[in-house]
Amino acid sequence: MPIVTIQQGPREVEQKRELVERVTAAFVEALACPPESVLVWIQEYPAENWGKGGKLTADQ
């Protein structure tokens, strides 16, 4: 069973729905596994909980 973890900032549910569909399709194609076996976890982090280039993302 492939398990995929995606870490990102908050997105709309429609965007996440499409992301899960496309990631699943990529694993099905690459591994020849059934779609039901692909598990996708989305972990979302608000802008105040991560930084880039030495600055908090919320401050950029």
PyMOL Python script that loads the backbone (N, CA, C, O; Angstrom):
from pymol import cmd

cmd.read_pdbstr("""\
ATOM      1  N   MET A   1       0.848  -1.175   0.000  1.00  0.00           N
ATOM      2  CA  MET A   1       0.000   0.000   0.000  1.00  0.00           C
ATOM      3  C   MET A   1       0.897   1.243   0.000  1.00  0.00           C
ATOM      4  O   MET A   1       1.584   1.500   0.989  1.00  0.00           O
ATOM      5  N   PRO A   2       0.902   2.013  -1.085  1.00  0.00           N
ATOM      6  CA  PRO A   2       1.651   3.269  -1.095  1.00  0.00           C
ATOM      7  C   PRO A   2       1.000   4.290  -0.153  1.00  0.00           C
ATOM      8  O   PRO A   2      -0.220   4.447  -0.128  1.00  0.00           O
ATOM      9  N   ILE A   3       1.839   4.968   0.611  1.00  0.00           N
ATOM     10  CA  ILE A   3       1.378   6.034   1.490  1.00  0.00           C
ATOM     11  C   ILE A   3       2.123   7.301   1.109  1.00  0.00           C
ATOM     12  O   ILE A   3       3.354   7.326   1.099  1.00  0.00           O
ATOM     13  N   VAL A   4       1.381   8.347   0.797  1.00  0.00           N
ATOM     14  CA  VAL A   4       1.951   9.623   0.365  1.00  0.00           C
ATOM     15  C   VAL A   4       1.591  10.682   1.392  1.00  0.00           C
ATOM     16  O   VAL A   4       0.429  10.801   1.782  1.00  0.00           O
ATOM     17  N   THR A   5       2.587  11.459   1.836  1.00  0.00           N
ATOM     18  CA  THR A   5       2.336  12.566   2.742  1.00  0.00           C
ATOM     19  C   THR A   5       2.677  13.865   2.027  1.00  0.00           C
ATOM     20  O   THR A   5       3.785  14.027   1.516  1.00  0.00           O
ATOM     21  N   ILE A   6       1.729  14.784   1.993  1.00  0.00           N
ATOM     22  CA  ILE A   6       1.921  16.089   1.368  1.00  0.00           C
ATOM     23  C   ILE A   6       1.830  17.140   2.460  1.00  0.00           C
ATOM     24  O   ILE A   6       0.840  17.210   3.188  1.00  0.00           O
ATOM     25  N   GLN A   7       2.865  17.952   2.569  1.00  0.00           N
ATOM     26  CA  GLN A   7       2.864  19.042   3.538  1.00  0.00           C
ATOM     27  C   GLN A   7       2.762  20.344   2.755  1.00  0.00           C
ATOM     28  O   GLN A   7       3.528  20.579   1.820  1.00  0.00           O
ATOM     29  N   GLN A   8       1.814  21.185   3.143  1.00  0.00           N
ATOM     30  CA  GLN A   8       1.580  22.416   2.396  1.00  0.00           C
ATOM     31  C   GLN A   8       0.851  23.427   3.262  1.00  0.00           C
ATOM     32  O   GLN A   8       0.406  23.122   4.368  1.00  0.00           O
ATOM     33  N   GLY A   9       0.740  24.627   2.736  1.00  0.00           N
ATOM     34  CA  GLY A   9      -0.103  25.638   3.353  1.00  0.00           C
ATOM     35  C   GLY A   9      -1.557  25.327   3.050  1.00  0.00           C
ATOM     36  O   GLY A   9      -1.843  24.480   2.204  1.00  0.00           O
ATOM     37  N   PRO A  10      -2.469  25.991   3.720  1.00  0.00           N
ATOM     38  CA  PRO A  10      -3.900  25.730   3.516  1.00  0.00           C
ATOM     39  C   PRO A  10      -4.336  25.944   2.065  1.00  0.00           C
ATOM     40  O   PRO A  10      -3.914  26.897   1.410  1.00  0.00           O
ATOM     41  N   ARG A  11      -5.176  25.052   1.584  1.00  0.00           N
ATOM     42  CA  ARG A  11      -5.744  25.138   0.244  1.00  0.00           C
ATOM     43  C   ARG A  11      -7.248  24.886   0.324  1.00  0.00           C
ATOM     44  O   ARG A  11      -7.749  24.365   1.320  1.00  0.00           O
ATOM     45  N   GLU A  12      -7.943  25.256  -0.716  1.00  0.00           N
ATOM     46  CA  GLU A  12      -9.385  25.007  -0.809  1.00  0.00           C
ATOM     47  C   GLU A  12      -9.630  23.505  -0.986  1.00  0.00           C
ATOM     48  O   GLU A  12      -8.785  22.793  -1.530  1.00  0.00           O
ATOM     49  N   VAL A  13     -10.777  23.036  -0.530  1.00  0.00           N
ATOM     50  CA  VAL A  13     -11.089  21.611  -0.598  1.00  0.00           C
ATOM     51  C   VAL A  13     -11.097  21.106  -2.046  1.00  0.00           C
ATOM     52  O   VAL A  13     -10.708  19.965  -2.292  1.00  0.00           O
ATOM     53  N   GLU A  14     -11.526  21.920  -2.999  1.00  0.00           N
ATOM     54  CA  GLU A  14     -11.523  21.494  -4.403  1.00  0.00           C
ATOM     55  C   GLU A  14     -10.094  21.255  -4.901  1.00  0.00           C
ATOM     56  O   GLU A  14      -9.846  20.317  -5.659  1.00  0.00           O
ATOM     57  N   GLN A  15      -9.166  22.098  -4.477  1.00  0.00           N
ATOM     58  CA  GLN A  15      -7.765  21.920  -4.863  1.00  0.00           C
ATOM     59  C   GLN A  15      -7.206  20.635  -4.261  1.00  0.00           C
ATOM     60  O   GLN A  15      -6.481  19.896  -4.927  1.00  0.00           O
ATOM     61  N   LYS A  16      -7.542  20.374  -3.011  1.00  0.00           N
ATOM     62  CA  LYS A  16      -7.066  19.150  -2.364  1.00  0.00           C
ATOM     63  C   LYS A  16      -7.682  17.918  -3.022  1.00  0.00           C
ATOM     64  O   LYS A  16      -7.012  16.898  -3.176  1.00  0.00           O
ATOM     65  N   ARG A  17      -8.922  18.005  -3.399  1.00  0.00           N
ATOM     66  CA  ARG A  17      -9.600  16.891  -4.068  1.00  0.00           C
ATOM     67  C   ARG A  17      -8.878  16.545  -5.371  1.00  0.00           C
ATOM     68  O   ARG A  17      -8.610  15.376  -5.649  1.00  0.00           O
ATOM     69  N   GLU A  18      -8.567  17.570  -6.165  1.00  0.00           N
ATOM     70  CA  GLU A  18      -7.860  17.350  -7.425  1.00  0.00           C
ATOM     71  C   GLU A  18      -6.447  16.817  -7.180  1.00  0.00           C
ATOM     72  O   GLU A  18      -5.985  15.933  -7.901  1.00  0.00           O
ATOM     73  N   LEU A  19      -5.769  17.344  -6.177  1.00  0.00           N
ATOM     74  CA  LEU A  19      -4.426  16.887  -5.843  1.00  0.00           C
ATOM     75  C   LEU A  19      -4.424  15.404  -5.503  1.00  0.00           C
ATOM     76  O   LEU A  19      -3.581  14.653  -5.994  1.00  0.00           O
ATOM     77  N   VAL A  20      -5.361  14.982  -4.667  1.00  0.00           N
ATOM     78  CA  VAL A  20      -5.452  13.570  -4.285  1.00  0.00           C
ATOM     79  C   VAL A  20      -5.735  12.703  -5.504  1.00  0.00           C
ATOM     80  O   VAL A  20      -5.156  11.625  -5.639  1.00  0.00           O
ATOM     81  N   GLU A  21      -6.604  13.149  -6.379  1.00  0.00           N
ATOM     82  CA  GLU A  21      -6.914  12.388  -7.601  1.00  0.00           C
ATOM     83  C   GLU A  21      -5.670  12.226  -8.466  1.00  0.00           C
ATOM     84  O   GLU A  21      -5.392  11.131  -8.955  1.00  0.00           O
ATOM     85  N   ARG A  22      -4.922  13.311  -8.659  1.00  0.00           N
ATOM     86  CA  ARG A  22      -3.748  13.258  -9.540  1.00  0.00           C
ATOM     87  C   ARG A  22      -2.599  12.461  -8.936  1.00  0.00           C
ATOM     88  O   ARG A  22      -1.923  11.711  -9.642  1.00  0.00           O
ATOM     89  N   VAL A  23      -2.376  12.618  -7.646  1.00  0.00           N
ATOM     90  CA  VAL A  23      -1.321  11.849  -6.986  1.00  0.00           C
ATOM     91  C   VAL A  23      -1.654  10.361  -7.045  1.00  0.00           C
ATOM     92  O   VAL A  23      -0.785   9.537  -7.330  1.00  0.00           O
ATOM     93  N   THR A  24      -2.892  10.025  -6.779  1.00  0.00           N
ATOM     94  CA  THR A  24      -3.317   8.634  -6.854  1.00  0.00           C
ATOM     95  C   THR A  24      -3.107   8.079  -8.254  1.00  0.00           C
ATOM     96  O   THR A  24      -2.580   6.977  -8.408  1.00  0.00           O
ATOM     97  N   ALA A  25      -3.509   8.823  -9.271  1.00  0.00           N
ATOM     98  CA  ALA A  25      -3.345   8.382 -10.658  1.00  0.00           C
ATOM     99  C   ALA A  25      -1.870   8.151 -10.999  1.00  0.00           C
ATOM    100  O   ALA A  25      -1.537   7.198 -11.703  1.00  0.00           O
ATOM    101  N   ALA A  26      -0.995   9.018 -10.505  1.00  0.00           N
ATOM    102  CA  ALA A  26       0.440   8.865 -10.773  1.00  0.00           C
ATOM    103  C   ALA A  26       0.978   7.570 -10.155  1.00  0.00           C
ATOM    104  O   ALA A  26       1.773   6.869 -10.781  1.00  0.00           O
ATOM    105  N   PHE A  27       0.551   7.251  -8.937  1.00  0.00           N
ATOM    106  CA  PHE A  27       0.998   6.016  -8.294  1.00  0.00           C
ATOM    107  C   PHE A  27       0.428   4.790  -9.005  1.00  0.00           C
ATOM    108  O   PHE A  27       1.123   3.788  -9.165  1.00  0.00           O
ATOM    109  N   VAL A  28      -0.811   4.864  -9.423  1.00  0.00           N
ATOM    110  CA  VAL A  28      -1.425   3.753 -10.154  1.00  0.00           C
ATOM    111  C   VAL A  28      -0.647   3.492 -11.443  1.00  0.00           C
ATOM    112  O   VAL A  28      -0.374   2.341 -11.785  1.00  0.00           O
ATOM    113  N   GLU A  29      -0.297   4.550 -12.150  1.00  0.00           N
ATOM    114  CA  GLU A  29       0.448   4.410 -13.407  1.00  0.00           C
ATOM    115  C   GLU A  29       1.867   3.889 -13.164  1.00  0.00           C
ATOM    116  O   GLU A  29       2.318   2.978 -13.858  1.00  0.00           O
ATOM    117  N   ALA A  30       2.563   4.455 -12.195  1.00  0.00           N
ATOM    118  CA  ALA A  30       3.963   4.098 -11.955  1.00  0.00           C
ATOM    119  C   ALA A  30       4.132   2.718 -11.327  1.00  0.00           C
ATOM    120  O   ALA A  30       5.082   2.004 -11.648  1.00  0.00           O
ATOM    121  N   LEU A  31       3.225   2.340 -10.442  1.00  0.00           N
ATOM    122  CA  LEU A  31       3.380   1.101  -9.686  1.00  0.00           C
ATOM    123  C   LEU A  31       2.419  -0.007 -10.103  1.00  0.00           C
ATOM    124  O   LEU A  31       2.505  -1.127  -9.598  1.00  0.00           O
ATOM    125  N   ALA A  32       1.507   0.298 -11.019  1.00  0.00           N
ATOM    126  CA  ALA A  32       0.499  -0.672 -11.456  1.00  0.00           C
ATOM    127  C   ALA A  32      -0.256  -1.252 -10.256  1.00  0.00           C
ATOM    128  O   ALA A  32      -0.471  -2.460 -10.159  1.00  0.00           O
ATOM    129  N   CYS A  33      -0.646  -0.366  -9.357  1.00  0.00           N
ATOM    130  CA  CYS A  33      -1.394  -0.793  -8.176  1.00  0.00           C
ATOM    131  C   CYS A  33      -2.831  -0.278  -8.284  1.00  0.00           C
ATOM    132  O   CYS A  33      -3.088   0.669  -9.027  1.00  0.00           O
ATOM    133  N   PRO A  34      -3.754  -0.876  -7.569  1.00  0.00           N
ATOM    134  CA  PRO A  34      -5.134  -0.388  -7.624  1.00  0.00           C
ATOM    135  C   PRO A  34      -5.267   0.940  -6.880  1.00  0.00           C
ATOM    136  O   PRO A  34      -4.595   1.148  -5.870  1.00  0.00           O
ATOM    137  N   PRO A  35      -6.119   1.836  -7.362  1.00  0.00           N
ATOM    138  CA  PRO A  35      -6.293   3.130  -6.715  1.00  0.00           C
ATOM    139  C   PRO A  35      -6.687   3.016  -5.248  1.00  0.00           C
ATOM    140  O   PRO A  35      -6.324   3.869  -4.438  1.00  0.00           O
ATOM    141  N   GLU A  36      -7.422   1.975  -4.908  1.00  0.00           N
ATOM    142  CA  GLU A  36      -7.868   1.797  -3.527  1.00  0.00           C
ATOM    143  C   GLU A  36      -6.711   1.550  -2.566  1.00  0.00           C
ATOM    144  O   GLU A  36      -6.873   1.678  -1.352  1.00  0.00           O
ATOM    145  N   SER A  37      -5.558   1.203  -3.095  1.00  0.00           N
ATOM    146  CA  SER A  37      -4.416   0.907  -2.232  1.00  0.00           C
ATOM    147  C   SER A  37      -3.566   2.145  -1.929  1.00  0.00           C
ATOM    148  O   SER A  37      -2.668   2.083  -1.089  1.00  0.00           O
ATOM    149  N   VAL A  38      -3.839   3.261  -2.599  1.00  0.00           N
ATOM    150  CA  VAL A  38      -3.044   4.476  -2.416  1.00  0.00           C
ATOM    151  C   VAL A  38      -3.669   5.339  -1.322  1.00  0.00           C
ATOM    152  O   VAL A  38      -4.833   5.730  -1.411  1.00  0.00           O
ATOM    153  N   LEU A  39      -2.878   5.625  -0.295  1.00  0.00           N
ATOM    154  CA  LEU A  39      -3.331   6.446   0.822  1.00  0.00           C
ATOM    155  C   LEU A  39      -2.598   7.789   0.754  1.00  0.00           C
ATOM    156  O   LEU A  39      -1.368   7.821   0.724  1.00  0.00           O
ATOM    157  N   VAL A  40      -3.339   8.885   0.730  1.00  0.00           N
ATOM    158  CA  VAL A  40      -2.755  10.224   0.642  1.00  0.00           C
ATOM    159  C   VAL A  40      -3.115  11.004   1.904  1.00  0.00           C
ATOM    160  O   VAL A  40      -4.292  11.164   2.226  1.00  0.00           O
ATOM    161  N   TRP A  41      -2.098  11.489   2.614  1.00  0.00           N
ATOM    162  CA  TRP A  41      -2.274  12.334   3.797  1.00  0.00           C
ATOM    163  C   TRP A  41      -1.900  13.751   3.410  1.00  0.00           C
ATOM    164  O   TRP A  41      -0.853  13.969   2.801  1.00  0.00           O
ATOM    165  N   ILE A  42      -2.727  14.703   3.747  1.00  0.00           N
ATOM    166  CA  ILE A  42      -2.405  16.115   3.528  1.00  0.00           C
ATOM    167  C   ILE A  42      -2.287  16.778   4.895  1.00  0.00           C
ATOM    168  O   ILE A  42      -3.236  16.808   5.678  1.00  0.00           O
ATOM    169  N   GLN A  43      -1.107  17.302   5.156  1.00  0.00           N
ATOM    170  CA  GLN A  43      -0.870  18.029   6.399  1.00  0.00           C
ATOM    171  C   GLN A  43      -0.743  19.506   6.036  1.00  0.00           C
ATOM    172  O   GLN A  43       0.134  19.893   5.264  1.00  0.00           O
ATOM    173  N   GLU A  44      -1.617  20.315   6.594  1.00  0.00           N
ATOM    174  CA  GLU A  44      -1.611  21.743   6.284  1.00  0.00           C
ATOM    175  C   GLU A  44      -1.072  22.550   7.460  1.00  0.00           C
ATOM    176  O   GLU A  44      -1.364  22.279   8.625  1.00  0.00           O
ATOM    177  N   TYR A  45      -0.282  23.545   7.107  1.00  0.00           N
ATOM    178  CA  TYR A  45       0.341  24.393   8.104  1.00  0.00           C
ATOM    179  C   TYR A  45       0.021  25.848   7.794  1.00  0.00           C
ATOM    180  O   TYR A  45       0.309  26.308   6.689  1.00  0.00           O
ATOM    181  N   PRO A  46      -0.561  26.584   8.725  1.00  0.00           N
ATOM    182  CA  PRO A  46      -0.824  28.007   8.515  1.00  0.00           C
ATOM    183  C   PRO A  46       0.495  28.765   8.323  1.00  0.00           C
ATOM    184  O   PRO A  46       1.554  28.317   8.763  1.00  0.00           O
ATOM    185  N   ALA A  47       0.407  29.908   7.666  1.00  0.00           N
ATOM    186  CA  ALA A  47       1.598  30.700   7.343  1.00  0.00           C
ATOM    187  C   ALA A  47       2.395  31.096   8.580  1.00  0.00           C
ATOM    188  O   ALA A  47       3.602  31.315   8.481  1.00  0.00           O
ATOM    189  N   GLU A  48       1.755  31.194   9.734  1.00  0.00           N
ATOM    190  CA  GLU A  48       2.499  31.574  10.944  1.00  0.00           C
ATOM    191  C   GLU A  48       3.258  30.394  11.553  1.00  0.00           C
ATOM    192  O   GLU A  48       3.953  30.559  12.556  1.00  0.00           O
ATOM    193  N   ASN A  49       3.131  29.208  10.959  1.00  0.00           N
ATOM    194  CA  ASN A  49       3.798  28.022  11.507  1.00  0.00           C
ATOM    195  C   ASN A  49       4.985  27.537  10.680  1.00  0.00           C
ATOM    196  O   ASN A  49       5.486  26.439  10.922  1.00  0.00           O
ATOM    197  N   TRP A  50       5.450  28.328   9.708  1.00  0.00           N
ATOM    198  CA  TRP A  50       6.621  27.927   8.940  1.00  0.00           C
ATOM    199  C   TRP A  50       7.293  29.157   8.349  1.00  0.00           C
ATOM    200  O   TRP A  50       6.697  30.230   8.252  1.00  0.00           O
ATOM    201  N   GLY A  51       8.539  28.976   7.961  1.00  0.00           N
ATOM    202  CA  GLY A  51       9.311  30.102   7.449  1.00  0.00           C
ATOM    203  C   GLY A  51      10.109  29.725   6.220  1.00  0.00           C
ATOM    204  O   GLY A  51      10.272  28.548   5.898  1.00  0.00           O
ATOM    205  N   LYS A  52      10.603  30.747   5.539  1.00  0.00           N
ATOM    206  CA  LYS A  52      11.416  30.567   4.339  1.00  0.00           C
ATOM    207  C   LYS A  52      12.400  31.724   4.277  1.00  0.00           C
ATOM    208  O   LYS A  52      12.024  32.877   4.485  1.00  0.00           O
ATOM    209  N   GLY A  53      13.643  31.420   3.995  1.00  0.00           N
ATOM    210  CA  GLY A  53      14.644  32.460   3.863  1.00  0.00           C
ATOM    211  C   GLY A  53      14.887  33.235   5.152  1.00  0.00           C
ATOM    212  O   GLY A  53      15.235  34.415   5.110  1.00  0.00           O
ATOM    213  N   GLY A  54      14.706  32.582   6.290  1.00  0.00           N
ATOM    214  CA  GLY A  54      14.954  33.224   7.567  1.00  0.00           C
ATOM    215  C   GLY A  54      13.823  34.089   8.073  1.00  0.00           C
ATOM    216  O   GLY A  54      13.973  34.772   9.086  1.00  0.00           O
ATOM    217  N   LYS A  55      12.677  34.073   7.377  1.00  0.00           N
ATOM    218  CA  LYS A  55      11.535  34.877   7.797  1.00  0.00           C
ATOM    219  C   LYS A  55      10.290  34.011   7.906  1.00  0.00           C
ATOM    220  O   LYS A  55      10.098  33.063   7.144  1.00  0.00           O
ATOM    221  N   LEU A  56       9.469  34.354   8.850  1.00  0.00           N
ATOM    222  CA  LEU A  56       8.186  33.681   8.996  1.00  0.00           C
ATOM    223  C   LEU A  56       7.342  33.971   7.751  1.00  0.00           C
ATOM    224  O   LEU A  56       7.241  35.120   7.320  1.00  0.00           O
ATOM    225  N   THR A  57       6.749  32.950   7.188  1.00  0.00           N
ATOM    226  CA  THR A  57       5.976  33.108   5.957  1.00  0.00           C
ATOM    227  C   THR A  57       4.839  34.121   6.135  1.00  0.00           C
ATOM    228  O   THR A  57       4.512  34.852   5.200  1.00  0.00           O
ATOM    229  N   ALA A  58       4.250  34.168   7.301  1.00  0.00           N
ATOM    230  CA  ALA A  58       3.163  35.109   7.565  1.00  0.00           C
ATOM    231  C   ALA A  58       3.629  36.575   7.453  1.00  0.00           C
ATOM    232  O   ALA A  58       2.821  37.473   7.214  1.00  0.00           O
ATOM    233  N   ASP A  59       4.936  36.801   7.629  1.00  0.00           N
ATOM    234  CA  ASP A  59       5.477  38.159   7.575  1.00  0.00           C
ATOM    235  C   ASP A  59       5.930  38.567   6.178  1.00  0.00           C
ATOM    236  O   ASP A  59       6.339  39.711   5.979  1.00  0.00           O
ATOM    237  N   GLN A  60       5.870  37.684   5.236  1.00  0.00           N
ATOM    238  CA  GLN A  60       6.349  38.002   3.882  1.00  0.00           C
ATOM    239  C   GLN A  60       5.241  38.531   3.017  1.00  0.00           C
ATOM    240  O   GLN A  60       5.467  38.849   1.850  1.00  0.00           O
TER     241      GLN A  60
END
""", "prot")
cmd.dss("prot")
cmd.show_as("cartoon", "prot")
cmd.util.cbc("prot")
cmd.orient("prot")
